[in-house]
């Protein structure tokens, strides 16, 4: 089974890194990661992460 998640980092308080870490801690493994273009001038970082269990 695979799962796609868009990981974002806006600031230290606005990100979903905990969600990614929880998936990795529960047995999901990284398959691939691809940088995604940001939008606007918000200095956000986005990454498409494919996980597999």
N, C-alpha and C positions, 0 to 999 in steps of 0.2 A: 504494500500500500504506500502511496506517495502523497505528500501534502505540500502545497505551495503557500508561502507566507511572504508578505511584503514587510520587510523590517525597515523601520524608519527611525531617524534620530534627528529631532528638532533641537532639543536642549537636553540637559541631564534629567530634567523632570518630565519631558515630553518625548517619550520613546516607548517602544514595545520590546526592548531587549529582555525583560523578564519573561515575556511570553516565549521567546525563542529559547532562552535558557531552560525554562520549564520543560519544553518539548525535548530538548537534548538530554535533560536529566531523567526523563521517563522512557528513554530507549530509542528515540528517533535519531537517525544518523544523517549527516550532511551528504547530499548527492551533488549539488551544484549551487553556485552563487553567482549572480550577475548584477552589476551596478545598473541602476536606473537613473534616467535624467531627472533632475529636480525641476520644480516649477516655481515660477515667481521669484521673488527676492528674499525668500525666507531662510536661506542657507541650510535647508533640510537635506538630509542624505537618505536615499532610498535604495534598497537592495532586494532583489527577488531571490529568495532562498527556497530550494527544493530539498525536502527531507524525505526519508524513507524509513519504514519500520518493518 
